[in-house]
Structure formats: structure tokens, C-alpha cells
Amino acid sequence: MRNIIKRLWLLFTLPLIIVAVGTTGFMIIEKLSFIDSLYFTIVTMSTVGYGDIHPTTTAGKLFGIVLIIFGIGTFLTIITSLTQLLMSRGRERLRTQRLAMIIGVFFTEVGNELLDIFTKFDPKLDEIRNNFFIKDNWTDKDFSSLKRNLRGNDHLIDSKLMDLQTMRDFLKVKGDLLLRQLENPDLVEHESFTELLWSIVHLRDELLARKSLNELPQTDLAHLANDTKRAYNYTIRQWLDYMQHLKRSYPYLFSLALRTNPFAVNPSPIVK
């Protein structure tokens, strides 16, 4: 997209340069006035050729031929680039919509419930809960402010609070969905969501690799707590992006998401 816009900027600048060169050239070669030279340059580049003004010298005719070639080439390139830009915008819009649907499926099937599990392991949940009390009247500015506050701040996981068996059972059931989403080509350019999926899949693999989750040494519990923390932080950040998207585009889904906010005390889908 950026390359096309940059190319269009150059292409819209190029005709101005050609007009300036053509006008100057005809003023020097054909001894025409500025207005006549400008007029002749425009009708020559556009191939209109009214015939009321025409080159009278060999040099002027050769210069006119060069001007026609460059003029037609420039206009054709501009039209081609505009067409590419419109098609690219259409493809980008469709890709964004598909990606939003993929992320929506993730939170509906996995993310919301997984966040509910993770928050139970957060020893500072009561301290941060109010930060995530998203309201119906939030604007993009409110979401951006919260995201800025989260940068560089990792949410903690207490290994003593972890329920490893609950996590393993849940992720084992959702494993196929996670892997299918990772295989989706639309995720190639969405680095943050891909990192989120990989962190959860890795946590799942770690839990499933152990025959028993009972009586694990403290070193292993610390390792699993670190894997859980990584997935927890990625999920929080992506959840905020998802909530902001719902607020912008799907207010009815946003209403349900507010009522089932995993950071709320006793969240409930029931409208009260």
C-alpha cells in the first residue's frame, strides 16, 4: 500500500515536470509565448491536437514527438497505478474483515474463557481490576490510554495459585481450533495475534508433555508460570484490541463483551 501511494505521488509530480519542460522547450524552440507554449504542451500531451498551433521547425517537431511519448506513458501509468490502488484497498478491506472474524472466533471459543482462567492466577488482580473496567462510552482515546499504561508492564502469575489441570484440560479440547487458526494465511501480517497463538500453543504443549501435573518441582512450576504469564500478557493486549474493534463496528457484540468482561467481579451475560 505504501509503495503504491509513493508511486502515485511521483507520478502526479512527473506530469508537472513534463509540462514545465514542454512549456519552456516550446518557448525556446518555437519562440511562442508562455500561454501558447503551455497550451500547446497540454494539447500535445493529451494527444488532442487541435491543429491551431503546431511546430514549424524540425527541432520543434522532434521535441513534440518526445513530449507525446512521455505524456501518454505518464498518463497510462497513472491510470494503472490508480486501478492497482483501488484494487489493493478492496483486498485490504476484505483481509481486515476476515482477520477480525478470526480473532472474534478465537475470543468466543478460547480467549474469553482462557482470560477468566488466567486472572485467577494473578496475585494483583484486585489492584488492576478497575483499569479494565471498560465502559460503554469509551472512545479510542480511552483504549489508547490504557494500552500506553500497559506498555512495559507485565502482569504476574503466581505459581501457587495456578490450576494446571484446568488449563491442560481446557487447552487440550481447544487444540485443534488453535492449530487451524495458526494455519490461516490471513495471519501472516498480524504479528501480535500470531505471537499470542504461539504462546498459547506452547503452553498447551508444555502441559500435555508432562504425564502428571502433581508434585512438580518448584523449578518446573516457575517455568510453567513464566509460560502462562507470557500467554496471559499477549491475551490481555489482544483482548483490548478486540474490545476496541467491537466498540467501533459491532455495538451489540460489544454490549455482551462488557457484561462478560473476565476482569469484572462475577461477570454475567444477564442484562440487569
C-alpha positions in Angstrom: 0.0 0.0 0.0 2.7 2.5 0.9 4.6 1.7 -2.3 1.6 2.4 -4.4 0.9 5.7 -2.7 4.6 6.7 -3.0 4.5 5.8 -6.7 1.3 7.8 -7.2 2.9 10.9 -5.6 5.8 10.5 -8.0 3.5 10.0 -11.0 1.5 13.1 -10.2 4.7 15.1 -9.8 6.1 13.8 -13.1 3.4 15.4 -15.4 4.0 18.8 -13.8 7.7 18.4 -14.6 6.9 17.4 -18.2 4.5 20.4 -18.6 7.2 22.7 -17.3 9.9 21.2 -19.6 7.5 21.2 -22.6 6.4 24.8 -22.0 10.0 26.0 -21.6 11.1 24.0 -24.7 8.4 25.4 -27.0 9.1 28.9 -25.8 12.8 28.5 -26.7 12.5 26.3 -29.8 9.3 27.7 -31.4 9.5 31.3 -29.9 6.0 31.0 -28.6 4.6 33.0 -25.7 4.3 31.4 -22.3 0.5 30.9 -22.7 0.8 29.5 -26.2 3.6 27.2 -25.1 1.6 25.9 -22.1 -1.5 25.4 -24.2 0.5 23.6 -26.9 2.2 21.4 -24.3 -1.2 20.3 -22.8 -2.9 19.6 -26.1 0.2 17.7 -27.2 0.5 15.6 -24.1 -3.2 14.8 -24.2 -3.0 14.0 -27.9 -6.0 16.3 -28.5 -4.1 18.2 -31.2 -6.5 20.9 -32.3 -4.1 22.0 -35.0 -4.4 25.7 -34.3 -0.8 25.7 -33.1 1.8 23.3 -34.5 5.6 23.1 -34.6 7.2 25.0 -37.5 10.8 23.8 -37.0 12.3 20.3 -37.2 13.6 20.7 -33.7 10.1 21.6 -32.5 8.6 18.6 -34.3 11.1 16.2 -32.7 10.5 17.8 -29.3 6.8 17.4 -29.8 7.2 13.7 -30.6 9.2 13.1 -27.4 6.6 15.0 -25.4 3.8 12.9 -26.8 5.6 9.7 -25.9 6.4 10.8 -22.4 3.0 12.3 -21.9 1.0 9.2 -23.0 3.3 6.9 -21.0 2.8 9.0 -17.8 -1.0 9.2 -18.1 -1.3 5.4 -18.7 1.0 4.7 -15.8 -1.1 6.9 -13.5 -4.3 5.2 -14.6 -2.7 1.8 -14.0 -1.5 2.8 -10.5 -4.9 4.2 -9.5 -6.5 1.0 -10.6 -4.0 -1.0 -8.5 -4.6 1.3 -5.5 -8.3 0.8 -5.6 -8.0 -3.0 -6.0 -5.4 -3.1 -3.2 -7.7 -1.1 -0.9 -10.5 -3.6 -1.6 -8.3 -6.6 -0.9 -7.0 -5.0 2.3 -10.6 -4.3 3.5 -11.6 -7.9 2.9 -8.5 -9.2 4.6 -9.1 -7.0 7.6 -12.7 -8.2 7.8 -11.6 -11.8 7.6 -8.9 -11.3 10.3 -11.4 -9.6 12.6 -13.7 -12.6 12.2 -10.8 -15.0 13.0 -9.9 -13.0 16.2 -13.6 -12.9 17.1 -13.8 -16.7 16.8 -10.7 -17.0 19.0 -12.1 -14.9 21.8 -15.6 -16.5 21.6 -14.2 -20.1 21.7 -10.9 -19.7 23.6 -9.8 -16.2 24.6 -12.5 -15.1 27.0 -12.6 -18.3 29.0 -8.8 -18.5 29.0 -8.5 -15.0 30.3 -11.0 -16.0 33.1 -8.7 -18.8 34.0 -5.5 -16.7 33.9 -7.0 -13.9 36.0 -7.5 -16.4 38.9 -3.7 -16.9 38.9 -2.9 -13.1 39.1 -2.0 -12.1 42.6 -2.6 -8.4 41.8 -6.0 -8.9 40.2 -7.8 -6.7 42.7 -5.3 -3.9 42.2 -5.6 -3.8 38.4 -9.3 -4.8 38.0 -10.5 -1.2 37.8 -8.1 -0.5 34.9 -10.0 -2.9 32.8 -13.5 -1.8 33.8 -14.3 -0.8 30.2 -17.5 1.2 29.8 -20.0 1.6 27.0 -19.0 5.3 26.4 -15.3 4.6 26.0 -13.6 6.2 23.0 -10.5 5.3 21.0 -8.7 7.7 23.2 -9.6 5.7 26.4 -8.4 2.5 24.8 -5.2 4.1 23.6 -4.6 5.5 27.1 -5.0 2.1 28.7 -2.7 0.5 26.1 0.0 3.1 26.8 -0.2 2.3 30.5 0.2 -1.4 29.9 3.4 -1.0 27.8 6.3 -2.4 29.6 4.1 -3.7 32.5 3.9 -7.5 32.7 1.0 -9.0 34.6 2.2 -11.6 37.1 1.3 -15.2 37.6 1.6 -16.8 41.0 2.7 -20.5 40.6 0.9 -21.2 43.9 -2.4 -20.1 42.5 -2.1 -22.0 39.2 -4.6 -24.7 38.4 -2.5 -26.7 35.9 -5.1 -29.4 35.4 -7.8 -27.0 34.5 -5.6 -25.3 32.0 -4.5 -28.5 30.4 -8.0 -29.9 30.1 -9.2 -26.7 28.5 -6.3 -26.3 26.1 -6.4 -29.9 25.1 -10.0 -29.5 24.0 -9.3 -26.3 22.1 -6.0 -27.5 20.5 -7.5 -28.2 17.0 -9.0 -24.7 16.8 -5.7 -23.1 17.8 -3.7 -25.0 15.2 -6.3 -24.3 12.5 -6.1 -20.6 13.2 -2.3 -20.7 13.0 -2.5 -22.2 9.6 -4.7 -19.4 8.3 -2.8 -17.3 5.7 -4.5 -14.1 6.7 -2.5 -14.2 10.0 0.9 -13.7 8.2 0.9 -9.9 8.6 -0.7 -9.9 12.1 2.3 -10.4 14.2 0.8 -9.8 17.6 -2.1 -12.2 17.2 0.3 -14.9 15.8 2.6 -14.4 18.8 -0.5 -14.8 21.0 -1.5 -18.1 19.4 2.0 -19.5 19.5 2.3 -18.6 23.2 -0.9 -20.5 24.0 0.0 -23.5 21.8 3.4 -23.6 23.5 1.8 -23.5 26.9 -0.6 -26.3 25.8 2.3 -28.4 24.6 4.2 -27.9 27.8 1.2 -29.1 29.9 0.5 -32.1 27.7 4.1 -33.1 27.7 4.0 -34.0 31.4 2.5 -37.3 32.3 1.4 -35.9 35.7 1.0 -32.4 36.9 1.1 -33.5 40.6 4.1 -32.9 42.8 6.1 -30.9 40.2 9.4 -29.4 41.5 9.4 -25.6 42.2 11.7 -25.0 39.3 9.2 -26.6 36.9 6.3 -24.7 38.4 8.3 -21.5 37.9 8.9 -22.4 34.3 5.2 -23.1 33.7 4.3 -19.9 35.5 6.5 -18.0 33.1 4.9 -19.6 30.0 1.5 -18.8 31.5 2.5 -15.2 32.1 3.6 -14.8 28.5 0.3 -16.1 27.2 -1.6 -14.0 29.8 0.0 -10.8 28.7 -0.4 -11.4 25.0 -4.1 -12.3 25.5 -4.7 -9.1 27.5 -3.2 -6.9 24.8 -5.1 -8.6 22.0 -8.3 -8.6 24.1 -8.1 -4.8 24.3 -7.7 -4.5 20.5 -10.7 -6.8 20.1 -12.9 -4.8 22.5 -12.0 -1.6 20.7 -12.9 -3.2 17.4 -16.2 -4.3 18.7 -16.9 -0.8 20.1 -16.3 0.7 16.7 -18.0 -1.9 14.5 -20.3 -4.2 16.4 -22.0 -2.4 19.4 -24.4 -5.3 20.1 -21.4 -7.7 20.4 -19.6 -5.1 22.5 -22.5 -5.0 24.9 -22.2 -8.7 25.5 -18.4 -8.5 25.8 -18.9 -5.8 28.5 -21.2 -8.0 30.5 -18.8 -11.0 30.3 -15.6 -9.0 31.0 -13.2 -11.5 32.6 -11.7 -8.8 34.8 -15.1 -8.0 36.4 -16.3 -9.4 39.7 -18.8 -12.1 38.9 -19.4 -11.3 35.2 -22.7 -12.4 33.8 -24.3 -12.2 30.4 -27.6 -11.4 32.0 -28.8 -7.9 31.3 -29.6 -6.1 34.6 
